[in-house]
Amino acid sequence: MTQLGCNYSPQLISLVDQGAVEVEWIKISKKDTVWKEISICNEYAPMLLHTLPHATLTTFENIDFDDINRAIKACKSPHVALHLQALKEDWNNQAEISDTEIFERM
């Protein structure tokens, strides 16, 4: 079964309130407004949490997983999205990095 999800926006909520659209999921994606968006969307549809920053070897340790776990629990998200990102700093400043090296390292 296909389900429709849409990014949260005030316009989406207005369309849902008007009966103009129906969505099965609302995507919550802005870290700085996640708690406000969860409180607004909670009555409309289940939410998909999409607030993790890009994860690199040099920044992954800085992610506040306690806060992320609280948000997952609050919106009952079945999964979260994680964007993997390769930065030059992750590679000891190698001049050239091949796609193969990136895939092998991840």
C-alpha positions in Angstrom: 0.0 0.0 0.0 1.3 3.4 -0.9 1.2 6.1 1.8 1.7 9.8 1.3 4.0 11.8 3.5 4.6 15.5 3.3 7.1 18.0 4.9 5.5 19.9 7.8 4.5 23.5 7.0 1.7 25.8 8.2 0.3 25.6 4.7 0.1 21.8 4.9 -1.8 22.0 8.2 -4.2 24.6 6.6 -4.9 22.3 3.6 -5.5 19.3 5.9 -7.9 21.4 8.1 -9.8 22.5 4.9 -10.1 18.8 3.8 -8.2 19.7 0.6 -5.5 17.0 1.2 -5.0 13.9 3.3 -1.5 12.6 4.3 -0.6 9.5 6.2 2.7 11.0 7.5 4.1 14.4 8.3 7.9 14.8 8.0 9.5 16.8 10.7 12.8 18.1 9.5 14.0 21.3 11.2 16.1 20.6 14.3 15.5 24.1 15.7 11.7 23.8 15.5 11.2 20.0 16.1 9.4 20.3 19.4 7.0 23.0 18.2 6.3 21.0 15.0 5.7 17.8 17.0 3.2 19.6 19.2 1.3 21.0 16.2 1.4 17.8 14.1 0.6 15.3 16.8 -3.2 15.5 16.2 -3.0 15.3 12.5 -0.9 12.3 11.4 2.0 10.1 12.5 5.4 11.9 12.1 8.6 10.9 10.4 11.6 12.3 12.2 14.2 13.8 9.8 16.3 16.0 12.0 19.7 14.4 12.3 22.6 16.5 11.0 24.9 15.2 8.3 27.1 12.5 9.9 30.8 12.6 9.2 33.7 10.9 11.0 34.6 14.3 12.5 31.2 15.5 13.6 29.2 12.3 14.4 30.4 12.4 18.1 28.8 15.8 18.5 25.2 14.6 17.9 23.0 14.7 20.9 21.4 11.3 20.7 19.5 11.7 24.0 17.6 14.6 22.5 17.1 12.7 19.2 15.8 9.7 21.2 13.3 11.9 23.0 12.1 13.3 19.7 11.7 9.8 18.2 9.6 8.8 21.2 7.5 12.0 21.1 6.6 11.7 17.4 6.4 7.9 17.4 8.6 7.9 14.3 9.2 4.4 12.9 12.6 5.5 11.6 14.9 8.5 11.3 16.9 9.6 8.3 20.6 9.9 8.6 22.6 11.6 5.8 26.2 10.3 5.6 28.7 12.9 4.4 32.3 12.5 3.5 34.4 15.6 4.2 38.1 16.1 3.2 38.9 16.4 6.9 37.7 12.8 7.4 40.5 11.6 5.0 43.6 13.1 6.6 43.5 15.8 3.9 44.1 13.5 1.0 44.1 15.5 -2.3 41.8 13.1 -4.1 39.2 10.7 -2.7 37.5 8.1 -4.9 33.9 7.0 -4.7 35.2 3.5 -4.0 37.2 4.7 -1.0 34.1 6.5 0.4 31.9 3.5 0.0 34.4 1.2 1.6 34.9 3.5 4.6 31.2 3.8 5.2 
